[in-house]
Structures are given as C-alpha cells and as structure tokens.
Amino acid sequence: MPRIHHKSALIAMSGGVDSTVAAVLTQNCGIDCAGAMMKLYPERDDFDSDARAVAGRLGIPFFVFDFSECFAGQVIKPFIDAYRGGRTPNPCINCNKHLKFGCLLEKAHELGRDSLVTGHYARVEHSGDGRYLLKKSEDVSKDQSYVLYLLTQEQLSHTRFPLGGLTKSEVREIAQNAGLQTAHKKESQDICFIPDGDYAKFIADRTGETPRKGRFIDSSGADLGENRGIIGYTIGQRRGLGLAMPYPPYVIDILPESDAVVVGGDEMLYSKTLYARDINLIPIDKLNAPLKARVKIRYKHREQPATVCQTSDDSLRIEFDEPQRAITKGQAAVIYDGDIVIGGGTIF
C-alpha cells in the first residue's frame, strides 16, 4: 500500500490528557485539525467539556457524533453474549475496531480529512515492502498495541498515534506547557460503560434478566454447591466463590451449556496450548510456516515465548514454551516479533 501523506486530521478527543495532547502535537505539525467526541448512549446528552474547551483553545472545529447504535451492536451486545457464553471479553478491542477506527474514521473521510488521530500509546510505521506496521509504544509500561491488533492495513494507513514515542510524564509536561486544563486529570482505569466493575449487575440491568443460577463442580463432576450464575465468574478467579474446600479453590472452567462453574487447585490453571479464531495479521497475509514469537494472552500479561501455527484461514494454534496461567476464552492472544505486532485472534 502506498504511503499516505497526512495533511488534515480528525482528532478523537475524549477529554483526557492523552487525546488533548495528541491534538496539540498534530496541530504543531502543521496539519489541519478538527476534534471529535463519540456519543455512545442515546439517553445521555453529557460529554466531557474539557474536550470542547481544548478544541476551542486550539481554534479547531469540534464535533459530537452519535454512535450509540453502533456501540450497542458492536461493543455492548458482543460483551454480553461473551459472558453468557462463559467467555471473558475485552470490549476495548471491539470499540477500537468498530467505533474509533470504523465509524469515526468514516466520519473523518466524510469531512474530507485524510487521517484519524488518537491518544493511544502505540506507533504506526510504513515498511519497506509497502505495508503498514503496528508497533509498541516507546514507553512499554503504557503500550496499548494489544487492544489495536485488529486494525487493518486500510485503517492503519489513515491513522496517526502522536504519543507513540513519549512517556506519560512527558505527555503531562506538554499539556502543562500548553496550558491545558487536562494536564493533571486523573486517568480512567475501568471499562468505560462499567465504572464500578460489576459486570454481572450491568448485564442484568441491560437485559432485564436475572442471572440463572447453576452449580459449582470439581473436575470429576462432583457437586460443590450453588453458584450465582456464570456471568459472575472468570477463569482464575479466587475471591467471592464462598466455597469451603481443603485447598484454595479457583475457577478453572465455565460450562455455559449446564450453567456450571468448575473449580480446582491453582495447579490446574496452567496450560501450554491455546487456539484462537477471528484472526488478523498485519505485516503478512498468512503464516506459511510455524513462527517463533512472543504472545500476550491478556492486557496485563507479560508476553511469553511461543510457536504460532496458522491452522486455517481464520484460526491459530499457539504452543507456549512454558505453561501459562489462566488462559481465558474470549480474551485476545496477540503475537509480537520484538516491538512489531504480527497480529492475533480471540481465544476459544
């Protein structure tokens, strides 16, 4: 794909320090900028006033786009379906693919702007063979490439990540020097639509359905008591089980077909092999041979050495050198070669 030279941009502005600094840095490059915020809930008219205020300070147009229908269908529904199916999703991945780099990028093109800018800590580079590469942030502690692995060549070609070479402290310093009110704004650590972290309550409230209770069982199938519904559990969970056992019990499997939660000792959480589907590969079209790489199985996981094999057009088998703890269905397995994201898929 030929390299695109960005002359105009739509800045995804959430009102936090990262996106507002991304706007400042993009404007400083001489790029014609406009800011935009996504409205994700039809019943709410609220938005972060800091985003609009910073856009005004920079003298750039500011838009609020109603993406609530897309958000409900592409993020909330798959999130609920995953938990109902005994899986633990990462909704930020779908939000990036469908909302920020889907709906919002389309709006950028409609406005005649050739690029979308976000405050993600990651980098996009154009390789010598004509493909776009997704790479880790220079600040590995803030790297967000894991939740961006589904981006396509077309999406990457129209994307800019101005913070990819900066640390968080440098970003805050830029905001301070620019006189932005976001310079010392607290970061949000939770899923945006569940700020209290109570996934089960959110799903019950959203669907109007009371979670169907099931049973705790051990690996032999022995009944250990009643659970409060599979949407309240995830692989590796220890707290809140309420079970009196001769060993510390952990959730080792979830069986949606029988509403059962399987518990066992910590040693039963380790495995060397996983399978992933709905895959996306970035620097290549297909893995024609086994690839030695490093793989992350959740956002906070430290990537580990593994061998990756493509088993079909849309599936992978990943064999780790050492057993990994709590490989969880619904999470993403993301493959790295150094700081380059090879791609990944959803664990099943």
PyMOL commands that set and color helices and strands:
alter all, ss='L'
color gray80, all
select helices_A, chain A and resi 17-28+49-58+68-84+91-110+140-142+145-148+153-157+168-177+199-207+230-232+266-269
alter helices_A, ss='H'
color red, helices_A
select strands_A, chain A and resi 8-12+32-39+62-66+115-117+122-126+132-136+159-160+214-217+223-227+250-255+260-264+270-281+291-296+304-312+315-325+332-337+340-347
alter strands_A, ss='S'
color yellow, strands_A
deselect
rebuild
show_as cartoon
